Amino acid sequence: MNLLDKIESKEAVVSVIGLGYVGLPLAVVFAEAGFRVVGIDVDQSRVDSINRGESYVQDVPSERLAGLAVNGAWSSSSTKLSATTDFDVLRDVDAVIICVPTPLSKTRDPDLSNIVAASDEVARRLHTGMLVVLESTTYPGTTQEVLLPRFVSGAGDAVKEVGRDFFLAFSPERVDPGRADWTVRNTPKVVGGVTPACLEAATTLYGKALESVVPVSSPMVAEMVKLLENTFRATNIALVNELAIMCDRLGVNVWEVIDAAETKPFGYMPFYPGPGLGGHCIPVDPQYLAWKMKTLDYNARFIQLAAEINFGMPQYVLSKIANSLNDCEKALKGSRVLILGVTYKADVADTRESPALDLIHLLREKGAAVEYHDPYFPSIDVEDVHMESISLTDEAIQSADCVVITTGHSWYDWPRVVDNAALIVDTRNVTKGVASRSSRVVVL
C-alpha cells in the first residue's frame, strides 16, 4: 500500500517530534482524527506525562489525552497517542512532523540546532515512502537548504530522490496559545511541498485531520508566510508602542485614541501598546527574516526599527514608574514595587521572552525592592531572575509603593487592586473604568 492510500485509510502512522505547545496539540488532533500517533521528545518528563494521560500544555486538557486511551489503558500498543524518547520508532512510521523550538542565539541570530538534530535523527531512519514535514518557524530556504541535503544523502544510505522515494514539505504552525475560537483543527493550514508529489502527500495528510488546507507553490513561500504574519504584528505593535510614547508627550490618552480610531469601519485594525513583546513567535520570527536578508546583502530596516522600539518598552515603563513615584515624592531606589503578572500574555502560562522579566531586572538594577504575583507561576527561575510569587493579600497591595500591571490576567480582581493600591502603573489598560478616590492610576 502506498503512502497516499495509507493516509486515506488512516492506516498511516504519524510521528510528531517535539511535544511542546505546538507539537502536543497537533499530535492530539491527528490521534482524534483516527491516526495512530507516536510522539517523540528528548524530555523524559514530558514523555512520562503523556503516557500517563496527563497534559502539561494549557491548550490540551488531560481529559482529551485520557480520551485517547483504549479501554482506559495507557500502553504503546493500546493507545492512539503514545510518546517516547527513542527515535528508532521512526523506522516504522509513515509521516514525521518536526515541531522543535527555534530560538535566537544571544547575538540574535537563528539557532537551528534543534532542527538540525531532529532532521539528522530522521535522516538516519528515512525509508521509502516516508513523508517529512517541518513546522518549526525558521528563515526562508531552511527546508530545501538544511533538511533536503540531509535526506537525499542520508547517513550511509543510497541517494534518495525527493518526490519519489520520500516526500518533504514545510507547513508553518499557527498556534495562538489560550485561544478557544481558532485552534489547530480549524485554523487554515498553509503547506508547501518540494515537488508536486510532496505537496499532494502533505496536503492529503493534513486534510484528514484539519478543516482547511491552503497549498502554496513551494516550501520557501510557506516559510515566508509565517514570517510575514508575525512581522506584520511586530511592526504594528511597534507603531502603537511609539504612538503611546508620543501620546504621553502630548498629554493624550493613547487608549482613548485607539478606541476612537477603531470605530472606523474600513482601512484600520486595532493594535495595543504594552510593556514590550513576549512569546516565542512575535519577538523572534522577524529576526529570522532580517538575518536571512543580511545574507543577501539587504538590511531589513523596518524590522530593525520595530525591534528597537518594542525591545525598548521595558525601559520606557521603568521611566514611567520612576516619574510616577517621583510625583509622590518617592525615589525609585528603595521603593517597594509589586509586579502583577509575569507571563507574556494574559491567561497563558508562558514566560518566554516576557517583558515583565526584563522590567524586573531593570527595577532591581535601579535599587527597587521588587516582588511579584502571578497565578500561573508560583516561582520564576529565568537567567538572573529567581523569585517566589507572593500571596496577593490586601496588605501586600497596600504595602507596595507602586503596583505595576504587566499582564492582564482575568484572574485578578481589578477593583480590589485599585482600591488597595497607593499607586498603579497600568501597562495593559485593565483598570479602565475602575474608579477610586484613594488610588492613583497611571496608564501607559
Protein Blocks (a to p, Z undefined) as FASTA:
>chain_A
ZZklmmmnopaccddehjafklmmmmmmmmmnopacddddfblklmmmmmnopafbfklc
fklmmmmpghhiacfklcfbdcdfbfklmmmcfbdcddbdcdddfkopacfklmmmmmmm
mmmmgcehiacddfbdcdehjlmmmmmmmmmnonoiacddehklpccdddddfbdehiak
bcfklgccddddfblklmmmmmmmmmmmmmbdcddfbfklmmmmmmmmmmmmmmmmmmmm
mmmmmmmmnopafklmmmmmmmpcghiacddddfbdedjklmmmmmmmmmmmmmnopacf
klmmmmmmmmmmmmmmmmmmmmmmmmnopafehpacddehjbfbehiacfehiaklmmmm
mmmmnopacddddfklmbdcehjaccddddddfklmmmpmbdcdfbfcfkbcfklmmmmp
mbdcdfkopmgoiacfkbccddZZ
